[in-house]
Amino acid sequence: MKVLVTGGLGFIGSHTVVKLIEAGHEVVIVDNLFNSKLDVADRIEQITHAKPKVFIQDVCDKEKLADIFRQVLPDAVIHFAGYKAVGESCQKPLMYYRNNIDSALSVLECMQEFGCKNLVFLRLLLYMGSLAVCLLQKLVLDKRQLILMGRQR
Ligand SMILES: NC(=O)c1ccc[n+]([C@@H]2O[C@H](COP(=O)([O-])OP(=O)(O)OC[C@H]3O[C@@H](n4cnc5c(N)ncnc54)[C@H](O)[C@@H]3O)[C@@H](O)[C@H]2O)c1
């Protein structure tokens, strides 16, 4: 399966990428390096002996993300890209809403446009808010294929 992993150079994303490659999947990473470094891709290669293709790109930019989808045509998306610091999210809530909601909408719109129906979405929901969660649930093409992980507070 060809899996596009947003935030794939981050903490959880990079471990997931290793497991996906070890399980025989083809992985493509999209990450803007906000909270990660490109050399994580080298460490993934050291562990798996396979270097995933990496696009350095903000997933909130829907047109640029659509270009990546057009090239990759993923079978599935795992969406990790987002800000996660709970303390900072209270100090700068609008920054968190903008990045975490825009990135999710951008990913969902590209999935819809390119007919990709398999999504794993991981987000600490406390800084997304219940409205955004409802929106996500309504937007998903097939709710059975949405795995909502994390806890809404
Ligand atoms: N770490 C945890 O304990 C934990 C627990 C539950 C849920 N989560 C959720 O899992 C997700 C990943 O967590 P993590 O710990 O790996 O975080 P992380 O900060 O290590 O990884 C997130 C990655 O996303 C990238 N990113 C952020 N905004 C982006 C954007 N607009 N476009 C492209 N890339 C972007 C960052 O550069 C980073 O590499 C987060 O959404 C977080 O809320 C984390």
The ligand as an SDF file (V2000), in Angstrom:
LIG
                    3D

 44 48  0  0  0  0  0  0  0  0999 V2000
    3.2040   12.8750   21.3480 N   0  0  0  0  0  0  0  0  0  0  0  0
    2.1290   12.4430   21.9890 C   0  0  0  0  0  0  0  0  0  0  0  0
    2.1950   11.9520   23.1360 O   0  0  0  0  0  0  0  0  0  0  0  0
    0.7660   12.4980   21.3470 C   0  0  0  0  0  0  0  0  0  0  0  0
   -0.3290   11.8930   21.9700 C   0  0  0  0  0  0  0  0  0  0  0  0
   -1.5840   11.9280   21.3400 C   0  0  0  0  0  0  0  0  0  0  0  0
   -1.7340   12.5830   20.1270 C   0  0  0  0  0  0  0  0  0  0  0  0
   -0.6490   13.1790   19.5580 N   0  0  0  0  0  0  0  0  0  0  0  0
   -0.8740   13.8540   18.2840 C   0  0  0  0  0  0  0  0  0  0  0  0
   -0.0960   13.2140   17.2960 O   0  0  0  0  0  0  0  0  0  0  0  0
    0.3640   14.1690   16.3570 C   0  0  0  0  0  0  0  0  0  0  0  0
    1.8670   14.0140   16.2140 C   0  0  0  0  0  0  0  0  0  0  0  0
    2.4560   14.1590   17.4810 O   0  0  0  0  0  0  0  0  0  0  0  0
    4.0320   14.1450   17.6440 P   0  0  0  0  0  0  0  0  0  0  0  0
    4.3020   13.9560   19.0910 O   0  0  0  0  0  0  0  0  0  0  0  0
    4.6440   13.2240   16.6570 O   0  0  0  0  0  0  0  0  0  0  0  0
    4.3480   15.6690   17.2620 O   0  0  0  0  0  0  0  0  0  0  0  0
    5.6520   16.2410   16.5470 P   0  0  0  0  0  0  0  0  0  0  0  0
    5.6260   17.7270   16.7580 O   0  0  0  0  0  0  0  0  0  0  0  0
    6.8700   15.5050   16.9480 O   0  0  0  0  0  0  0  0  0  0  0  0
    5.3480   15.9030   15.0100 O   0  0  0  0  0  0  0  0  0  0  0  0
    4.4840   16.6810   14.2440 C   0  0  0  0  0  0  0  0  0  0  0  0
    5.1540   16.8860   12.8900 C   0  0  0  0  0  0  0  0  0  0  0  0
    4.2560   17.6390   12.0800 O   0  0  0  0  0  0  0  0  0  0  0  0
    5.0050   18.6470   11.4080 C   0  0  0  0  0  0  0  0  0  0  0  0
    4.0440   19.7170   11.1050 N   0  0  0  0  0  0  0  0  0  0  0  0
    3.3730   20.5290   11.9520 C   0  0  0  0  0  0  0  0  0  0  0  0
    2.5570   21.3360   11.2810 N   0  0  0  0  0  0  0  0  0  0  0  0
    2.7090   21.0270    9.9630 C   0  0  0  0  0  0  0  0  0  0  0  0
    2.1300   21.5200    8.7660 C   0  0  0  0  0  0  0  0  0  0  0  0
    1.2270   22.5020    8.7640 N   0  0  0  0  0  0  0  0  0  0  0  0
    2.5240   20.9790    7.5870 N   0  0  0  0  0  0  0  0  0  0  0  0
    3.4490   19.9810    7.5560 C   0  0  0  0  0  0  0  0  0  0  0  0
    4.0360   19.4760    8.6640 N   0  0  0  0  0  0  0  0  0  0  0  0
    3.6550   20.0010    9.8500 C   0  0  0  0  0  0  0  0  0  0  0  0
    6.1260   19.0280   12.3560 C   0  0  0  0  0  0  0  0  0  0  0  0
    7.2380   19.5870   11.7030 O   0  0  0  0  0  0  0  0  0  0  0  0
    6.4620   17.6770   12.9810 C   0  0  0  0  0  0  0  0  0  0  0  0
    7.4520   16.9950   12.2420 O   0  0  0  0  0  0  0  0  0  0  0  0
   -0.0300   15.5470   16.8680 C   0  0  0  0  0  0  0  0  0  0  0  0
   -1.1580   15.9650   16.1370 O   0  0  0  0  0  0  0  0  0  0  0  0
   -0.4050   15.3080   18.3060 C   0  0  0  0  0  0  0  0  0  0  0  0
   -1.4920   16.1240   18.6980 O   0  0  0  0  0  0  0  0  0  0  0  0
    0.5830   13.1510   20.1180 C   0  0  0  0  0  0  0  0  0  0  0  0
  1  2  1  0
  2  3  2  0
  2  4  1  0
  4  5  1  0
  4 44  2  0
  5  6  2  0
  6  7  1  0
  7  8  2  0
  8  9  1  0
  8 44  1  0
  9 10  1  0
  9 42  1  0
 10 11  1  0
 11 12  1  0
 11 40  1  0
 12 13  1  0
 13 14  1  0
 14 15  2  0
 14 16  1  0
 14 17  1  0
 17 18  1  0
 18 19  2  0
 18 20  1  0
 18 21  1  0
 21 22  1  0
 22 23  1  0
 23 24  1  0
 23 38  1  0
 24 25  1  0
 25 26  1  0
 25 36  1  0
 26 27  1  0
 26 35  1  0
 27 28  2  0
 28 29  1  0
 29 30  1  0
 29 35  2  0
 30 31  1  0
 30 32  2  0
 32 33  1  0
 33 34  2  0
 34 35  1  0
 36 37  1  0
 36 38  1  0
 38 39  1  0
 40 41  1  0
 40 42  1  0
 42 43  1  0
M  CHG  2   8   1  16  -1
M  END
$$$$
